[in-house]
Amino acid sequence: MANGVDPAARKFGAEVRRQREHAGLSQTKLANLIPASQASISDLELGKTRCKKGMAERIDAVLNSEGRIIATWEVQYDVYEAPEWYRKLPALEPRATEIQQYHPLLVPGLLQTRDYMRASIRAGSRTMSQAAVDAKIKERTERQELLKRDDPPFFSVVLDETVMYRRLGSTDTMREQLEHLERVSTESHVQIQIIPADTWDHPGLDHAFMLLKVPDAGTFLYLETGSFGGVLVERQIIDEHISRMGDLRGFALPPDQSRALIRKAQGEVE
């Protein structure tokens, strides 16, 4: 490394500068749109600082570079690193006695099979390196161990019916995933409820979320929207999502009827 500049950071910074100039933006304008400081954008373009994945994705979106900046980031930094905001979740999950999760698009990570993991990761980022995909699968698989403990948390999940029909990977991938959902739904510490696709005025159209109840610490909210998210502790926001989870359960079918819907979806995989 010459003059304290990382070659990978220098190459990534050069691409950011090229895309910024192509978009006709100054460093200050780009910084305001991110948002960030002008000095941080300057250091990034000069290769003085290593850009994190979340920042690369924000820059890509602001400059409308159609994934070029993200692809450059992944070429230069081949190994996946969980973003700072995500690292707090694995620290909270093992301490939780109750986890409630809602997802409108995918089977949650704690209930995914490995092939479904791989397919969902690939669908979300087609330019991701194989090393990065493998690292994410390893991380997600390790998180699942908490449901196999002698004292697992109670895991309550609400899913949209469309999740079961959103094809990922192969037919075998979907069939295996649905069979796994049905199997784990019979376990005493797991509850799965499905909201029918024809539900009117669905209260959960904006984002997925997770509520974690931790003894002597209270309830935490985990949000994940694209490249952004994190563990939140603000009482008002948490209360809003606790109320929303109650509404979602009210729209969902009871566990036994939800299990029947999962079986029905298995028979329709082609």
Residue frames as qw, qx, qy, qz and C-alpha x, y, z in Angstrom:
[[0.000, 0.889, 0.458, 0.000, 0.00, 0.00, 0.00],
 [0.479, 0.205, 0.014, 0.854, 1.69, 3.19, -1.17],
 [0.023, -0.262, 0.075, -0.962, 1.29, 6.52, 0.60],
 [0.231, 0.143, 0.701, -0.659, -1.41, 5.04, 2.82],
 [0.608, 0.270, -0.118, -0.738, -3.81, 4.49, -0.10],
 [0.629, 0.043, 0.772, -0.086, -5.48, 1.09, -0.49],
 [0.011, -0.140, 0.699, 0.701, -5.39, 0.09, -4.22],
 [0.013, -0.471, -0.871, -0.141, -8.91, -1.34, -3.99],
 [0.044, -0.757, -0.424, 0.495, -10.19, 1.85, -2.39],
 [0.066, -0.487, 0.321, 0.810, -8.41, 3.93, -5.04],
 [0.004, 0.106, 0.822, 0.559, -10.02, 1.96, -7.89],
 [0.052, -0.641, -0.762, 0.077, -13.46, 2.18, -6.30],
 [0.099, -0.709, -0.193, 0.671, -13.03, 5.91, -5.66],
 [0.078, -0.255, 0.529, 0.806, -12.04, 6.50, -9.29],
 [0.038, -0.377, -0.843, -0.380, -15.28, 4.86, -10.44],
 [0.110, -0.738, -0.560, 0.360, -17.32, 6.99, -8.04],
 [0.104, -0.578, 0.121, 0.800, -15.63, 10.12, -9.36],
 [0.048, -0.012, 0.725, 0.687, -16.25, 9.05, -12.96],
 [0.084, -0.554, -0.812, -0.162, -19.95, 8.37, -12.31],
 [0.147, -0.724, -0.371, 0.563, -20.34, 11.60, -10.33],
 [0.069, -0.437, 0.314, 0.840, -18.83, 13.69, -13.11],
 [0.002, 0.205, 0.827, 0.524, -20.97, 11.85, -15.66],
 [0.129, -0.686, -0.712, 0.075, -24.03, 12.83, -13.61],
 [0.154, 0.658, 0.111, 0.729, -22.86, 16.44, -13.56],
 [0.584, -0.780, -0.208, -0.084, -22.66, 16.66, -9.78],
 [0.134, 0.713, -0.515, 0.456, -20.03, 18.32, -7.59],
 [0.429, 0.001, -0.818, 0.383, -18.67, 16.54, -4.52],
 [0.160, 0.014, 0.464, -0.871, -20.68, 18.91, -2.35],
 [0.647, 0.034, -0.186, -0.739, -23.93, 18.18, -4.22],
 [0.691, 0.024, -0.717, -0.087, -23.37, 14.44, -4.01],
 [0.238, 0.037, -0.740, 0.628, -22.54, 14.73, -0.31],
 [0.372, -0.002, 0.257, -0.892, -25.80, 16.61, 0.32],
 [0.737, 0.051, -0.361, -0.569, -27.83, 13.94, -1.48],
 [0.462, 0.160, -0.863, 0.132, -26.26, 10.95, 0.34],
 [0.022, 0.965, -0.149, 0.216, -26.14, 12.66, 2.97],
 [0.835, -0.201, -0.094, 0.503, -22.48, 12.87, 3.99],
 [0.209, -0.840, 0.111, 0.489, -19.75, 15.47, 4.31],
 [0.581, 0.785, -0.203, -0.076, -17.91, 16.83, 1.27],
 [0.102, -0.698, 0.707, -0.057, -14.64, 15.81, 2.93],
 [0.677, -0.103, 0.718, -0.124, -15.79, 12.19, 3.22],
 [0.779, 0.583, 0.213, -0.086, -16.68, 12.09, -0.49],
 [0.293, 0.854, -0.430, 0.002, -13.28, 13.60, -1.34],
 [0.353, -0.516, 0.775, -0.097, -11.45, 11.02, 0.80],
 [0.797, 0.178, 0.559, -0.145, -13.50, 8.23, -0.74],
 [0.693, 0.719, 0.008, -0.057, -12.72, 9.30, -4.31],
 [0.162, 0.804, -0.565, 0.091, -9.02, 9.62, -3.49],
 [0.831, 0.050, -0.552, 0.050, -8.96, 6.14, -1.98],
 [0.044, 0.475, -0.589, 0.652, -8.11, 7.40, 1.48],
 [0.519, -0.110, 0.608, -0.590, -11.07, 5.63, 3.09],
 [0.024, -0.071, -0.968, -0.240, -12.69, 2.28, 2.43],
 [0.504, -0.099, -0.138, -0.847, -16.33, 2.58, 1.42],
 [0.372, 0.049, 0.861, -0.342, -18.89, 0.36, 3.14],
 [0.128, 0.288, 0.867, 0.386, -21.51, -1.52, 1.12],
 [0.050, 0.757, 0.603, -0.247, -24.41, 0.60, 2.36],
 [0.046, -0.725, 0.113, 0.678, -22.66, 3.81, 1.29],
 [0.144, -0.157, 0.746, 0.631, -21.87, 2.31, -2.12],
 [0.110, 0.502, 0.843, 0.161, -25.54, 1.44, -2.59],
 [0.019, 0.825, 0.349, -0.444, -26.65, 4.96, -1.61],
 [0.088, -0.565, 0.395, 0.718, -24.16, 6.52, -4.04],
 [0.168, 0.103, 0.865, 0.462, -25.30, 4.13, -6.77],
 [0.100, 0.689, 0.715, -0.066, -28.93, 5.16, -6.22],
 [0.033, -0.815, -0.107, 0.568, -28.19, 8.90, -6.13],
 [0.048, -0.528, 0.533, 0.660, -26.07, 8.79, -9.28],
 [0.812, 0.403, 0.166, -0.388, -28.44, 6.42, -11.12],
 [0.053, 0.612, -0.740, -0.272, -25.45, 4.33, -12.16],
 [0.870, 0.144, -0.249, -0.401, -27.61, 1.22, -12.71],
 [0.954, -0.287, 0.088, 0.022, -25.55, -0.98, -10.39],
 [0.668, 0.580, -0.293, 0.361, -22.13, -0.05, -11.78],
 [0.092, -0.693, 0.492, -0.519, -20.89, 1.38, -8.49],
 [0.821, -0.335, 0.342, -0.313, -22.19, -1.61, -6.52],
 [0.957, 0.268, -0.045, 0.105, -20.56, -4.00, -8.98],
 [0.415, 0.676, -0.407, 0.454, -17.26, -2.11, -8.66],
 [0.448, -0.610, 0.459, -0.465, -17.49, -2.29, -4.87],
 [0.941, -0.139, 0.255, -0.173, -18.03, -6.05, -4.97],
 [0.820, 0.472, -0.206, 0.250, -15.13, -6.58, -7.38],
 [0.211, 0.673, -0.461, 0.538, -12.77, -4.60, -5.13],
 [0.342, -0.350, 0.665, -0.564, -14.07, -5.94, -1.80],
 [0.507, 0.061, -0.777, -0.368, -14.82, -9.54, -2.66],
 [0.319, -0.199, -0.876, 0.303, -15.72, -10.79, 0.82],
 [0.352, -0.685, -0.412, -0.487, -19.10, -9.90, 2.25],
 [0.222, -0.001, -0.598, 0.770, -19.13, -7.93, 5.50],
 [0.174, -0.711, -0.681, -0.009, -22.34, -7.44, 7.42],
 [0.078, 0.674, 0.028, 0.734, -23.13, -3.71, 7.71],
 [0.087, 0.198, -0.598, 0.772, -22.78, -2.00, 11.07],
 [0.553, -0.160, 0.135, -0.807, -26.54, -1.71, 11.58],
 [0.850, -0.011, -0.432, -0.302, -26.99, -5.47, 11.04],
 [0.472, 0.255, -0.749, 0.388, -24.34, -6.61, 13.48],
 [0.299, -0.252, 0.506, -0.768, -26.50, -5.68, 16.43],
 [0.809, -0.058, -0.170, -0.560, -29.23, -8.17, 15.51],
 [0.779, 0.084, -0.615, 0.093, -27.19, -11.37, 16.04],
 [0.180, 0.216, -0.644, 0.712, -26.25, -9.98, 19.47],
 [0.488, -0.127, 0.260, -0.824, -29.91, -9.50, 20.43],
 [0.764, 0.021, -0.456, -0.456, -31.46, -12.67, 18.99],
 [0.567, 0.031, -0.789, 0.235, -29.73, -15.16, 21.36],
 [0.029, 0.001, -0.595, 0.803, -30.96, -13.13, 24.35],
 [0.500, -0.091, -0.148, -0.848, -34.58, -12.91, 23.20],
 [0.315, 0.073, 0.892, -0.316, -37.26, -15.06, 24.76],
 [0.501, 0.616, 0.586, -0.159, -39.82, -14.09, 22.13],
 [0.133, -0.265, 0.463, 0.835, -39.35, -13.04, 18.51],
 [0.506, 0.639, 0.521, -0.253, -42.20, -11.80, 16.34],
 [0.206, -0.307, 0.518, 0.771, -41.57, -11.25, 12.64],
 [0.591, 0.649, 0.380, -0.293, -43.60, -10.09, 9.67],
 [0.231, -0.342, 0.590, 0.694, -42.45, -10.38, 6.07],
 [0.612, 0.554, 0.215, -0.522, -44.49, -9.50, 2.96],
 [0.514, 0.679, -0.425, -0.308, -41.99, -10.77, 0.38],
 [0.511, 0.399, -0.758, 0.075, -39.82, -13.66, 1.59],
 [0.846, -0.393, -0.354, 0.069, -39.60, -16.52, 4.04],
 [0.290, -0.909, 0.277, -0.114, -37.64, -15.04, 6.99],
 [0.365, 0.626, -0.678, 0.127, -33.98, -15.96, 7.27],
 [0.376, -0.354, 0.756, -0.401, -34.49, -18.00, 10.45],
 [0.767, 0.182, 0.535, -0.303, -36.79, -20.37, 8.50],
 [0.577, 0.666, -0.331, -0.337, -35.00, -20.52, 5.14],
 [0.948, -0.001, 0.241, 0.207, -33.46, -23.63, 3.63],
 [0.455, -0.477, 0.378, 0.650, -29.95, -23.26, 2.23],
 [0.363, 0.294, 0.644, 0.606, -31.08, -23.44, -1.40],
 [0.001, 0.878, 0.459, 0.137, -33.75, -20.82, -0.75],
 [0.389, -0.778, 0.059, 0.489, -31.14, -18.64, 0.95],
 [0.456, -0.178, 0.518, 0.702, -28.88, -18.89, -2.06],
 [0.233, 0.547, 0.645, 0.481, -31.69, -18.12, -4.49],
 [0.134, -0.926, -0.350, 0.049, -33.00, -15.14, -2.52],
 [0.427, -0.663, 0.195, 0.583, -29.51, -13.67, -2.10],
 [0.404, 0.035, 0.606, 0.685, -28.80, -14.06, -5.81],
 [0.130, 0.727, 0.605, 0.297, -32.15, -12.54, -6.76],
 [0.237, -0.923, -0.197, 0.228, -31.41, -9.51, -4.60],
 [0.082, -0.847, 0.403, 0.336, -27.91, -8.92, -6.00],
 [0.927, 0.359, 0.106, 0.019, -27.03, -10.67, -9.26],
 [0.474, 0.746, -0.367, 0.289, -23.54, -9.16, -9.32],
 [0.578, -0.688, 0.393, -0.193, -22.54, -10.44, -5.87],
 [0.304, 0.516, -0.801, -0.006, -19.43, -12.60, -5.80],
 [0.795, -0.155, -0.574, -0.120, -19.69, -16.28, -4.88],
 [0.428, 0.043, -0.627, 0.649, -17.54, -15.63, -1.80],
 [0.235, -0.149, 0.239, -0.930, -20.00, -13.00, -0.63],
 [0.740, -0.165, -0.347, -0.552, -22.98, -15.30, -1.24],
 [0.727, -0.060, -0.656, 0.195, -21.31, -18.11, 0.71],
 [0.202, 0.105, -0.527, 0.819, -20.52, -15.75, 3.58],
 [0.470, -0.177, 0.048, -0.864, -24.13, -14.61, 3.81],
 [0.810, -0.130, -0.490, -0.295, -25.40, -18.20, 3.75],
 [0.569, 0.017, -0.665, 0.484, -22.97, -19.14, 6.53],
 [0.056, -0.144, 0.369, -0.916, -24.04, -16.16, 8.62],
 [0.637, -0.158, -0.140, -0.741, -27.75, -16.92, 8.14],
 [0.788, -0.070, -0.609, -0.061, -27.30, -20.62, 8.90],
 [0.377, 0.062, -0.641, 0.666, -25.47, -19.82, 12.13],
 [0.320, -0.182, 0.193, -0.910, -28.34, -17.54, 13.20],
 [0.740, -0.152, -0.423, -0.501, -30.77, -20.46, 12.81],
 [0.487, 0.061, -0.801, 0.342, -29.03, -22.37, 15.59],
 [0.186, -0.145, 0.482, -0.844, -30.94, -20.36, 18.20],
 [0.745, -0.046, -0.097, -0.659, -34.17, -22.16, 17.20],
 [0.812, 0.088, -0.577, -0.022, -32.46, -25.52, 17.85],
 [0.037, 0.419, -0.662, 0.621, -31.41, -24.75, 21.42],
 [0.270, -0.293, -0.888, 0.231, -32.84, -26.58, 24.41],
 [0.028, -0.662, -0.500, 0.558, -34.44, -23.26, 25.42],
 [0.279, 0.295, 0.461, 0.789, -35.34, -21.64, 22.08],
 [0.193, 0.204, 0.193, -0.940, -37.27, -18.35, 21.93],
 [0.464, 0.546, 0.675, -0.175, -40.91, -18.46, 20.93],
 [0.127, -0.202, 0.481, 0.844, -40.88, -17.50, 17.26],
 [0.405, 0.628, 0.594, -0.298, -44.11, -16.09, 15.86],
 [0.196, -0.156, 0.531, 0.809, -44.18, -15.35, 12.12],
 [0.498, 0.657, 0.413, -0.388, -46.78, -13.66, 9.94],
 [0.295, -0.161, 0.640, 0.691, -46.33, -14.04, 6.17],
 [0.531, 0.421, -0.099, -0.728, -48.21, -12.92, 3.10],
 [0.860, 0.206, 0.457, -0.094, -49.70, -15.78, 1.08],
 [0.600, 0.781, -0.165, -0.051, -47.82, -14.41, -1.93],
 [0.231, -0.703, 0.672, 0.010, -44.53, -15.42, -0.24],
 [0.695, -0.075, 0.714, -0.031, -45.36, -19.07, -0.92],
 [0.715, 0.577, 0.389, 0.067, -45.90, -18.43, -4.62],
 [0.154, 0.924, -0.312, -0.158, -42.93, -16.16, -5.22],
 [0.970, 0.174, -0.019, 0.167, -40.67, -18.50, -7.16],
 [0.107, -0.858, 0.502, 0.023, -37.01, -18.51, -6.16],
 [0.279, -0.400, 0.865, 0.119, -34.45, -20.95, -7.49],
 [0.266, 0.037, -0.865, -0.423, -35.81, -24.20, -8.89],
 [0.710, -0.326, -0.350, -0.517, -39.05, -26.11, -8.38],
 [0.757, -0.168, -0.567, 0.278, -37.19, -28.37, -5.95],
 [0.234, 0.160, -0.379, 0.881, -35.99, -25.30, -4.03],
 [0.428, -0.283, -0.004, -0.858, -39.55, -24.05, -3.53],
 [0.810, -0.246, -0.463, -0.265, -40.95, -27.48, -2.70],
 [0.637, -0.049, -0.572, 0.514, -38.23, -28.08, -0.08],
 [0.034, 0.199, -0.290, 0.935, -38.80, -24.64, 1.42],
 [0.602, -0.295, -0.154, -0.726, -42.56, -25.11, 1.72],
 [0.821, -0.188, -0.539, 0.014, -42.10, -28.58, 3.23],
 [0.446, 0.053, -0.512, 0.732, -39.71, -27.06, 5.76],
 [0.253, -0.280, 0.108, -0.920, -42.24, -24.34, 6.62],
 [0.767, -0.294, -0.334, -0.462, -44.95, -26.91, 7.22],
 [0.761, -0.078, -0.571, 0.298, -42.64, -29.06, 9.33],
 [0.288, 0.091, -0.450, 0.840, -41.39, -26.27, 11.62],
 [0.387, -0.358, -0.089, -0.845, -44.94, -24.91, 12.01],
 [0.797, -0.345, -0.454, -0.198, -45.78, -28.00, 14.06],
 [0.542, 0.048, -0.554, 0.630, -43.05, -27.29, 16.61],
 [0.353, -0.734, -0.546, 0.197, -44.25, -25.91, 19.93],
 [0.337, -0.606, -0.051, 0.719, -41.96, -22.87, 19.87],
 [0.093, -0.090, 0.486, 0.864, -42.82, -21.82, 16.29],
 [0.363, 0.619, 0.607, -0.341, -46.08, -20.28, 15.12],
 [0.150, -0.056, 0.525, 0.836, -46.70, -19.41, 11.47],
 [0.352, 0.646, 0.551, -0.394, -49.72, -17.46, 10.28],
 [0.314, 0.150, 0.579, 0.737, -50.55, -16.58, 6.69],
 [0.281, 0.535, 0.211, -0.768, -52.44, -13.51, 5.48],
 [0.622, 0.454, 0.624, 0.135, -54.57, -14.50, 2.45],
 [0.351, 0.019, 0.384, 0.854, -53.62, -12.81, -0.82],
 [0.051, -0.587, -0.563, -0.580, -57.16, -11.49, -1.34],
 [0.335, -0.594, -0.496, 0.538, -57.13, -9.49, 1.93],
 [0.145, 0.838, 0.258, 0.458, -58.51, -5.96, 1.56],
 [0.182, -0.902, 0.154, -0.360, -56.78, -2.94, 3.14],
 [0.876, -0.055, -0.315, 0.360, -53.70, -4.93, 4.12],
 [0.326, -0.944, 0.045, -0.002, -51.91, -3.13, 7.01],
 [0.667, -0.524, 0.392, 0.356, -48.41, -4.44, 6.20],
 [0.732, 0.638, 0.189, 0.146, -47.61, -3.25, 2.71],
 [0.131, 0.958, -0.249, 0.059, -44.60, -1.04, 3.45],
 [0.272, 0.625, -0.703, 0.204, -41.85, -3.11, 5.10],
 [0.804, -0.175, -0.559, 0.102, -40.80, -6.20, 6.98],
 [0.161, -0.690, 0.426, -0.562, -39.99, -5.94, 10.67],
 [0.685, -0.117, -0.691, 0.198, -39.07, -7.95, 13.74],
 [0.442, -0.724, 0.172, -0.501, -39.90, -7.46, 17.42],
 [0.645, 0.124, -0.681, 0.324, -37.55, -9.01, 19.98],
 [0.599, -0.729, -0.014, -0.331, -38.47, -9.34, 23.65],
 [0.571, 0.331, -0.586, 0.471, -35.33, -9.43, 25.81],
 [0.630, -0.618, -0.446, 0.148, -35.55, -10.08, 29.58],
 [0.482, -0.653, -0.138, 0.567, -34.62, -7.08, 31.74],
 [0.281, -0.184, 0.333, 0.881, -34.16, -4.95, 28.62],
 [0.435, 0.522, 0.226, -0.698, -37.59, -4.68, 27.03],
 [0.718, 0.481, 0.497, 0.081, -38.76, -5.00, 23.45],
 [0.188, -0.498, 0.420, 0.735, -36.58, -4.00, 20.51],
 [0.683, 0.645, 0.233, -0.252, -37.59, -3.33, 16.92],
 [0.435, -0.293, 0.606, 0.598, -35.50, -4.43, 13.97],
 [0.569, 0.726, 0.154, -0.355, -36.21, -2.86, 10.60],
 [0.449, -0.229, 0.631, 0.589, -34.69, -3.78, 7.29],
 [0.541, 0.758, 0.257, -0.260, -35.56, -1.94, 4.09],
 [0.665, 0.708, -0.167, 0.168, -33.21, -2.67, 1.19],
 [0.636, 0.321, -0.407, 0.571, -29.73, -1.58, 2.27],
 [0.108, -0.478, 0.341, -0.802, -30.91, 0.32, 5.32],
 [0.740, -0.449, -0.450, -0.221, -32.18, -0.78, 8.69],
 [0.212, 0.393, -0.630, 0.635, -31.17, -1.40, 12.23],
 [0.410, -0.438, -0.754, 0.267, -32.22, -2.07, 15.79],
 [0.128, -0.573, -0.063, -0.807, -34.47, 0.68, 17.14],
 [0.325, -0.259, -0.751, 0.513, -35.21, 1.43, 20.79],
 [0.189, -0.120, 0.032, -0.974, -37.53, 4.45, 20.40],
 [0.245, 0.213, 0.830, -0.454, -40.64, 3.67, 22.43],
 [0.510, 0.484, 0.147, -0.696, -43.15, 5.35, 20.14],
 [0.481, 0.438, -0.616, -0.444, -41.93, 3.56, 17.01],
 [0.075, 0.096, -0.985, 0.122, -41.81, 0.22, 18.85],
 [0.360, 0.309, 0.656, -0.587, -45.37, 0.69, 20.14],
 [0.546, 0.484, -0.176, -0.661, -46.56, 1.48, 16.62],
 [0.441, 0.329, -0.794, -0.259, -45.11, -1.78, 15.34],
 [0.110, 0.049, 0.923, -0.365, -46.46, -3.80, 18.25],
 [0.502, 0.421, 0.361, -0.664, -49.90, -2.45, 17.34],
 [0.531, 0.490, -0.452, -0.523, -49.30, -3.22, 13.67],
 [0.155, 0.198, -0.968, -0.014, -48.29, -6.78, 14.49],
 [0.329, 0.252, 0.752, -0.513, -51.60, -7.17, 16.33],
 [0.563, 0.524, 0.003, -0.639, -53.43, -5.92, 13.25],
 [0.385, 0.438, -0.742, -0.330, -51.51, -8.30, 11.00],
 [0.061, -0.021, 0.977, -0.205, -52.36, -11.27, 13.21],
 [0.462, 0.385, 0.491, -0.631, -56.00, -10.21, 13.06],
 [0.588, 0.545, -0.267, -0.535, -55.92, -10.39, 9.25],
 [0.208, 0.395, -0.887, -0.120, -53.99, -13.70, 9.24],
 [0.821, -0.155, -0.443, -0.325, -55.48, -17.18, 9.33],
 [0.723, -0.577, 0.339, -0.172, -55.09, -19.24, 12.54],
 [0.188, -0.577, 0.776, 0.174, -52.00, -21.53, 12.64],
 [0.577, 0.094, 0.811, 0.011, -53.85, -24.72, 11.62],
 [0.580, 0.738, 0.321, -0.125, -55.55, -23.05, 8.64],
 [0.124, 0.870, -0.416, -0.235, -52.25, -21.42, 7.70],
 [0.408, -0.343, 0.831, 0.157, -50.59, -24.84, 7.71],
 [0.636, 0.435, 0.637, -0.031, -53.30, -26.10, 5.35],
 [0.398, 0.896, -0.017, -0.194, -52.56, -23.16, 3.05],
 [0.140, -0.691, 0.673, 0.223, -48.85, -24.08, 3.06],
 [0.553, 0.015, 0.829, 0.086, -49.75, -27.66, 2.11],
 [0.573, 0.713, 0.377, -0.144, -51.97, -26.34, -0.69],
 [0.197, 0.890, -0.334, -0.242, -49.08, -24.26, -2.03],
 [0.396, -0.412, 0.798, 0.191, -46.83, -27.35, -1.98],
 [0.610, 0.320, 0.724, 0.032, -49.24, -29.13, -4.28],
 [0.453, 0.859, 0.215, -0.099, -49.21, -26.25, -6.73],
 [0.227, -0.724, 0.497, 0.423, -45.44, -25.99, -7.16],
 [0.858, 0.446, 0.250, 0.044, -44.64, -26.78, -10.79]]
